[in-house]
Amino acid sequence: MIYQVERFLKYSLTGGSTFLVDLCLLYVLTDVFGWNYLVSAAVGFTIAVSLNYWLARKFVFSETLRGVREGYIIFGSIALGGVLIVIGLMYILVAKFGWPYLLSRIAVASFAGIWNYFLNFYVNFKVDTRD
């Protein structure tokens, strides 16, 4: 059980780091380049989640039994669900409730992060869950 908590904390640290990349890209693409906030969110999330895959594979799920290519394809499929969650919830918070786009992205981050963690843990990174 302790190892599972440690793994989740490592995943949270790598996820938090890549989330900062995500937020920076969201801001730059939206405020500097004038992109629609939902397009910026999708691009930022996709880039950040790809970075997260490599960090998670190296530092969180290093004992995975799945190959890199196969793992990345599955990871990408899971991330697609995550990006749909992000842009869907962001749209609701911004368009329907008037929240600022950055605040809405921060608000939906935990939900999408937990989605990604559990699906990657149980579906993608085949690891031994015994302590």
PyMOL CGO cylinders between C-alpha atoms (Angstrom):
from pymol import cmd
from pymol.cgo import CYLINDER

trace = [
    CYLINDER, 0.00, 0.00, 0.00, 2.83, 2.40, 0.83, 0.3, 1, 1, 1, 1, 1, 1,
    CYLINDER, 2.83, 2.40, 0.83, 4.33, 1.86, -2.61, 0.3, 1, 1, 1, 1, 1, 1,
    CYLINDER, 4.33, 1.86, -2.61, 0.98, 2.73, -4.21, 0.3, 1, 1, 1, 1, 1, 1,
    CYLINDER, 0.98, 2.73, -4.21, 0.88, 6.02, -2.30, 0.3, 1, 1, 1, 1, 1, 1,
    CYLINDER, 0.88, 6.02, -2.30, 4.49, 6.74, -3.27, 0.3, 1, 1, 1, 1, 1, 1,
    CYLINDER, 4.49, 6.74, -3.27, 3.68, 6.00, -6.91, 0.3, 1, 1, 1, 1, 1, 1,
    CYLINDER, 3.68, 6.00, -6.91, 0.66, 8.32, -6.82, 0.3, 1, 1, 1, 1, 1, 1,
    CYLINDER, 0.66, 8.32, -6.82, 2.78, 11.09, -5.26, 0.3, 1, 1, 1, 1, 1, 1,
    CYLINDER, 2.78, 11.09, -5.26, 5.44, 10.68, -7.96, 0.3, 1, 1, 1, 1, 1, 1,
    CYLINDER, 5.44, 10.68, -7.96, 2.74, 10.76, -10.62, 0.3, 1, 1, 1, 1, 1, 1,
    CYLINDER, 2.74, 10.76, -10.62, 1.29, 13.89, -9.04, 0.3, 1, 1, 1, 1, 1, 1,
    CYLINDER, 1.29, 13.89, -9.04, 4.71, 15.56, -9.07, 0.3, 1, 1, 1, 1, 1, 1,
    CYLINDER, 4.71, 15.56, -9.07, 5.38, 14.73, -12.72, 0.3, 1, 1, 1, 1, 1, 1,
    CYLINDER, 5.38, 14.73, -12.72, 1.78, 15.62, -13.59, 0.3, 1, 1, 1, 1, 1, 1,
    CYLINDER, 1.78, 15.62, -13.59, 2.03, 18.92, -11.72, 0.3, 1, 1, 1, 1, 1, 1,
    CYLINDER, 2.03, 18.92, -11.72, 5.22, 19.80, -13.56, 0.3, 1, 1, 1, 1, 1, 1,
    CYLINDER, 5.22, 19.80, -13.56, 3.74, 19.06, -16.94, 0.3, 1, 1, 1, 1, 1, 1,
    CYLINDER, 3.74, 19.06, -16.94, 0.54, 20.87, -15.96, 0.3, 1, 1, 1, 1, 1, 1,
    CYLINDER, 0.54, 20.87, -15.96, 2.63, 24.04, -15.60, 0.3, 1, 1, 1, 1, 1, 1,
    CYLINDER, 2.63, 24.04, -15.60, 3.80, 23.47, -19.19, 0.3, 1, 1, 1, 1, 1, 1,
    CYLINDER, 3.80, 23.47, -19.19, 0.15, 23.02, -20.17, 0.3, 1, 1, 1, 1, 1, 1,
    CYLINDER, 0.15, 23.02, -20.17, -0.89, 26.30, -18.50, 0.3, 1, 1, 1, 1, 1, 1,
    CYLINDER, -0.89, 26.30, -18.50, 1.98, 28.23, -20.05, 0.3, 1, 1, 1, 1, 1, 1,
    CYLINDER, 1.98, 28.23, -20.05, 1.11, 26.94, -23.51, 0.3, 1, 1, 1, 1, 1, 1,
    CYLINDER, 1.11, 26.94, -23.51, -2.57, 27.72, -22.93, 0.3, 1, 1, 1, 1, 1, 1,
    CYLINDER, -2.57, 27.72, -22.93, -1.74, 31.29, -21.97, 0.3, 1, 1, 1, 1, 1, 1,
    CYLINDER, -1.74, 31.29, -21.97, 0.77, 31.91, -24.77, 0.3, 1, 1, 1, 1, 1, 1,
    CYLINDER, 0.77, 31.91, -24.77, -1.37, 30.37, -27.49, 0.3, 1, 1, 1, 1, 1, 1,
    CYLINDER, -1.37, 30.37, -27.49, -4.48, 32.23, -26.34, 0.3, 1, 1, 1, 1, 1, 1,
    CYLINDER, -4.48, 32.23, -26.34, -3.19, 35.63, -25.21, 0.3, 1, 1, 1, 1, 1, 1,
    CYLINDER, -3.19, 35.63, -25.21, -0.09, 36.02, -27.36, 0.3, 1, 1, 1, 1, 1, 1,
    CYLINDER, -0.09, 36.02, -27.36, -1.12, 34.25, -30.56, 0.3, 1, 1, 1, 1, 1, 1,
    CYLINDER, -1.12, 34.25, -30.56, -4.86, 34.90, -30.28, 0.3, 1, 1, 1, 1, 1, 1,
    CYLINDER, -4.86, 34.90, -30.28, -6.02, 31.28, -30.62, 0.3, 1, 1, 1, 1, 1, 1,
    CYLINDER, -6.02, 31.28, -30.62, -9.40, 30.21, -29.29, 0.3, 1, 1, 1, 1, 1, 1,
    CYLINDER, -9.40, 30.21, -29.29, -8.98, 29.07, -25.68, 0.3, 1, 1, 1, 1, 1, 1,
    CYLINDER, -8.98, 29.07, -25.68, -10.42, 25.61, -26.42, 0.3, 1, 1, 1, 1, 1, 1,
    CYLINDER, -10.42, 25.61, -26.42, -7.96, 25.00, -29.28, 0.3, 1, 1, 1, 1, 1, 1,
    CYLINDER, -7.96, 25.00, -29.28, -5.14, 26.29, -27.08, 0.3, 1, 1, 1, 1, 1, 1,
    CYLINDER, -5.14, 26.29, -27.08, -6.27, 24.00, -24.25, 0.3, 1, 1, 1, 1, 1, 1,
    CYLINDER, -6.27, 24.00, -24.25, -6.33, 20.97, -26.56, 0.3, 1, 1, 1, 1, 1, 1,
    CYLINDER, -6.33, 20.97, -26.56, -2.85, 21.73, -27.96, 0.3, 1, 1, 1, 1, 1, 1,
    CYLINDER, -2.85, 21.73, -27.96, -1.36, 22.51, -24.55, 0.3, 1, 1, 1, 1, 1, 1,
    CYLINDER, -1.36, 22.51, -24.55, -2.87, 19.39, -23.01, 0.3, 1, 1, 1, 1, 1, 1,
    CYLINDER, -2.87, 19.39, -23.01, -1.65, 17.19, -25.85, 0.3, 1, 1, 1, 1, 1, 1,
    CYLINDER, -1.65, 17.19, -25.85, 1.93, 18.45, -25.64, 0.3, 1, 1, 1, 1, 1, 1,
    CYLINDER, 1.93, 18.45, -25.64, 1.99, 18.33, -21.84, 0.3, 1, 1, 1, 1, 1, 1,
    CYLINDER, 1.99, 18.33, -21.84, 0.48, 14.85, -21.67, 0.3, 1, 1, 1, 1, 1, 1,
    CYLINDER, 0.48, 14.85, -21.67, 3.09, 13.57, -24.15, 0.3, 1, 1, 1, 1, 1, 1,
    CYLINDER, 3.09, 13.57, -24.15, 5.84, 14.95, -21.93, 0.3, 1, 1, 1, 1, 1, 1,
    CYLINDER, 5.84, 14.95, -21.93, 4.05, 13.41, -18.96, 0.3, 1, 1, 1, 1, 1, 1,
    CYLINDER, 4.05, 13.41, -18.96, 4.12, 9.99, -20.66, 0.3, 1, 1, 1, 1, 1, 1,
    CYLINDER, 4.12, 9.99, -20.66, 7.89, 9.98, -20.92, 0.3, 1, 1, 1, 1, 1, 1,
    CYLINDER, 7.89, 9.98, -20.92, 8.38, 11.25, -17.37, 0.3, 1, 1, 1, 1, 1, 1,
    CYLINDER, 8.38, 11.25, -17.37, 5.83, 8.81, -15.94, 0.3, 1, 1, 1, 1, 1, 1,
    CYLINDER, 5.83, 8.81, -15.94, 7.36, 5.91, -17.84, 0.3, 1, 1, 1, 1, 1, 1,
    CYLINDER, 7.36, 5.91, -17.84, 10.82, 6.74, -16.49, 0.3, 1, 1, 1, 1, 1, 1,
    CYLINDER, 10.82, 6.74, -16.49, 10.06, 7.82, -12.91, 0.3, 1, 1, 1, 1, 1, 1,
    CYLINDER, 10.06, 7.82, -12.91, 6.64, 6.44, -11.94, 0.3, 1, 1, 1, 1, 1, 1,
    CYLINDER, 6.64, 6.44, -11.94, 6.02, 3.26, -13.91, 0.3, 1, 1, 1, 1, 1, 1,
    CYLINDER, 6.02, 3.26, -13.91, 9.62, 2.28, -14.65, 0.3, 1, 1, 1, 1, 1, 1,
    CYLINDER, 9.62, 2.28, -14.65, 8.85, -1.39, -14.08, 0.3, 1, 1, 1, 1, 1, 1,
    CYLINDER, 8.85, -1.39, -14.08, 6.17, -1.49, -16.78, 0.3, 1, 1, 1, 1, 1, 1,
    CYLINDER, 6.17, -1.49, -16.78, 5.95, -4.65, -18.82, 0.3, 1, 1, 1, 1, 1, 1,
    CYLINDER, 5.95, -4.65, -18.82, 4.54, -2.85, -21.88, 0.3, 1, 1, 1, 1, 1, 1,
    CYLINDER, 4.54, -2.85, -21.88, 6.73, -1.70, -24.78, 0.3, 1, 1, 1, 1, 1, 1,
    CYLINDER, 6.73, -1.70, -24.78, 7.26, 2.01, -25.45, 0.3, 1, 1, 1, 1, 1, 1,
    CYLINDER, 7.26, 2.01, -25.45, 5.38, 2.20, -28.76, 0.3, 1, 1, 1, 1, 1, 1,
    CYLINDER, 5.38, 2.20, -28.76, 2.40, 0.16, -27.62, 0.3, 1, 1, 1, 1, 1, 1,
    CYLINDER, 2.40, 0.16, -27.62, 2.33, 2.08, -24.32, 0.3, 1, 1, 1, 1, 1, 1,
    CYLINDER, 2.33, 2.08, -24.32, 2.39, 5.44, -26.07, 0.3, 1, 1, 1, 1, 1, 1,
    CYLINDER, 2.39, 5.44, -26.07, -0.49, 4.45, -28.34, 0.3, 1, 1, 1, 1, 1, 1,
    CYLINDER, -0.49, 4.45, -28.34, -2.59, 3.40, -25.36, 0.3, 1, 1, 1, 1, 1, 1,
    CYLINDER, -2.59, 3.40, -25.36, -1.49, 6.50, -23.46, 0.3, 1, 1, 1, 1, 1, 1,
    CYLINDER, -1.49, 6.50, -23.46, -2.59, 8.65, -26.40, 0.3, 1, 1, 1, 1, 1, 1,
    CYLINDER, -2.59, 8.65, -26.40, -5.99, 6.97, -26.44, 0.3, 1, 1, 1, 1, 1, 1,
    CYLINDER, -5.99, 6.97, -26.44, -6.42, 7.66, -22.74, 0.3, 1, 1, 1, 1, 1, 1,
    CYLINDER, -6.42, 7.66, -22.74, -5.23, 11.24, -23.29, 0.3, 1, 1, 1, 1, 1, 1,
    CYLINDER, -5.23, 11.24, -23.29, -7.88, 11.69, -25.97, 0.3, 1, 1, 1, 1, 1, 1,
    CYLINDER, -7.88, 11.69, -25.97, -10.51, 11.02, -23.33, 0.3, 1, 1, 1, 1, 1, 1,
    CYLINDER, -10.51, 11.02, -23.33, -8.68, 13.45, -21.05, 0.3, 1, 1, 1, 1, 1, 1,
    CYLINDER, -8.68, 13.45, -21.05, -8.60, 16.23, -23.65, 0.3, 1, 1, 1, 1, 1, 1,
    CYLINDER, -8.60, 16.23, -23.65, -12.32, 15.78, -24.28, 0.3, 1, 1, 1, 1, 1, 1,
    CYLINDER, -12.32, 15.78, -24.28, -12.94, 16.12, -20.55, 0.3, 1, 1, 1, 1, 1, 1,
    CYLINDER, -12.94, 16.12, -20.55, -10.75, 19.24, -20.40, 0.3, 1, 1, 1, 1, 1, 1,
    CYLINDER, -10.75, 19.24, -20.40, -12.29, 21.11, -23.32, 0.3, 1, 1, 1, 1, 1, 1,
    CYLINDER, -12.29, 21.11, -23.32, -15.82, 20.00, -22.44, 0.3, 1, 1, 1, 1, 1, 1,
    CYLINDER, -15.82, 20.00, -22.44, -15.60, 21.16, -18.84, 0.3, 1, 1, 1, 1, 1, 1,
    CYLINDER, -15.60, 21.16, -18.84, -13.70, 24.31, -19.81, 0.3, 1, 1, 1, 1, 1, 1,
    CYLINDER, -13.70, 24.31, -19.81, -16.42, 25.20, -22.32, 0.3, 1, 1, 1, 1, 1, 1,
    CYLINDER, -16.42, 25.20, -22.32, -19.09, 24.79, -19.65, 0.3, 1, 1, 1, 1, 1, 1,
    CYLINDER, -19.09, 24.79, -19.65, -17.19, 26.87, -17.08, 0.3, 1, 1, 1, 1, 1, 1,
    CYLINDER, -17.19, 26.87, -17.08, -16.21, 29.65, -19.51, 0.3, 1, 1, 1, 1, 1, 1,
    CYLINDER, -16.21, 29.65, -19.51, -19.19, 29.87, -21.88, 0.3, 1, 1, 1, 1, 1, 1,
    CYLINDER, -19.19, 29.87, -21.88, -21.97, 28.99, -19.46, 0.3, 1, 1, 1, 1, 1, 1,
    CYLINDER, -21.97, 28.99, -19.46, -20.67, 30.32, -16.14, 0.3, 1, 1, 1, 1, 1, 1,
    CYLINDER, -20.67, 30.32, -16.14, -18.35, 33.13, -17.29, 0.3, 1, 1, 1, 1, 1, 1,
    CYLINDER, -18.35, 33.13, -17.29, -15.20, 31.86, -15.60, 0.3, 1, 1, 1, 1, 1, 1,
    CYLINDER, -15.20, 31.86, -15.60, -11.82, 33.07, -16.90, 0.3, 1, 1, 1, 1, 1, 1,
    CYLINDER, -11.82, 33.07, -16.90, -10.29, 30.41, -19.16, 0.3, 1, 1, 1, 1, 1, 1,
    CYLINDER, -10.29, 30.41, -19.16, -7.14, 29.92, -17.04, 0.3, 1, 1, 1, 1, 1, 1,
    CYLINDER, -7.14, 29.92, -17.04, -9.15, 29.49, -13.86, 0.3, 1, 1, 1, 1, 1, 1,
    CYLINDER, -9.15, 29.49, -13.86, -11.43, 26.99, -15.57, 0.3, 1, 1, 1, 1, 1, 1,
    CYLINDER, -11.43, 26.99, -15.57, -8.39, 25.02, -16.80, 0.3, 1, 1, 1, 1, 1, 1,
    CYLINDER, -8.39, 25.02, -16.80, -7.01, 24.87, -13.27, 0.3, 1, 1, 1, 1, 1, 1,
    CYLINDER, -7.01, 24.87, -13.27, -10.41, 23.77, -11.95, 0.3, 1, 1, 1, 1, 1, 1,
    CYLINDER, -10.41, 23.77, -11.95, -10.68, 20.82, -14.35, 0.3, 1, 1, 1, 1, 1, 1,
    CYLINDER, -10.68, 20.82, -14.35, -7.04, 19.76, -13.97, 0.3, 1, 1, 1, 1, 1, 1,
    CYLINDER, -7.04, 19.76, -13.97, -7.56, 17.46, -11.00, 0.3, 1, 1, 1, 1, 1, 1,
    CYLINDER, -7.56, 17.46, -11.00, -10.43, 15.62, -12.63, 0.3, 1, 1, 1, 1, 1, 1,
    CYLINDER, -10.43, 15.62, -12.63, -8.51, 15.03, -15.86, 0.3, 1, 1, 1, 1, 1, 1,
    CYLINDER, -8.51, 15.03, -15.86, -5.35, 14.12, -13.92, 0.3, 1, 1, 1, 1, 1, 1,
    CYLINDER, -5.35, 14.12, -13.92, -7.12, 11.51, -11.83, 0.3, 1, 1, 1, 1, 1, 1,
    CYLINDER, -7.12, 11.51, -11.83, -8.74, 10.12, -15.01, 0.3, 1, 1, 1, 1, 1, 1,
    CYLINDER, -8.74, 10.12, -15.01, -5.31, 9.79, -16.63, 0.3, 1, 1, 1, 1, 1, 1,
    CYLINDER, -5.31, 9.79, -16.63, -3.63, 8.29, -13.55, 0.3, 1, 1, 1, 1, 1, 1,
    CYLINDER, -3.63, 8.29, -13.55, -6.10, 5.49, -12.93, 0.3, 1, 1, 1, 1, 1, 1,
    CYLINDER, -6.10, 5.49, -12.93, -6.52, 4.52, -16.56, 0.3, 1, 1, 1, 1, 1, 1,
    CYLINDER, -6.52, 4.52, -16.56, -2.76, 4.49, -17.07, 0.3, 1, 1, 1, 1, 1, 1,
    CYLINDER, -2.76, 4.49, -17.07, -2.18, 2.57, -13.86, 0.3, 1, 1, 1, 1, 1, 1,
    CYLINDER, -2.18, 2.57, -13.86, -4.78, -0.11, -14.52, 0.3, 1, 1, 1, 1, 1, 1,
    CYLINDER, -4.78, -0.11, -14.52, -4.84, -0.24, -18.33, 0.3, 1, 1, 1, 1, 1, 1,
    CYLINDER, -4.84, -0.24, -18.33, -1.58, 1.02, -19.79, 0.3, 1, 1, 1, 1, 1, 1,
    CYLINDER, -1.58, 1.02, -19.79, 1.46, 0.56, -17.56, 0.3, 1, 1, 1, 1, 1, 1,
    CYLINDER, 1.46, 0.56, -17.56, 1.20, -3.12, -16.73, 0.3, 1, 1, 1, 1, 1, 1,
    CYLINDER, 1.20, -3.12, -16.73, 2.86, -3.19, -13.33, 0.3, 1, 1, 1, 1, 1, 1,
    CYLINDER, 2.86, -3.19, -13.33, 2.91, -5.52, -10.36, 0.3, 1, 1, 1, 1, 1, 1,
    CYLINDER, 2.91, -5.52, -10.36, 0.46, -4.03, -7.86, 0.3, 1, 1, 1, 1, 1, 1,
    CYLINDER, 0.46, -4.03, -7.86, 1.55, -6.25, -4.95, 0.3, 1, 1, 1, 1, 1, 1,
    CYLINDER, 1.55, -6.25, -4.95, 3.46, -4.54, -2.16, 0.3, 1, 1, 1, 1, 1, 1,
]
cmd.load_cgo(trace, "trace")
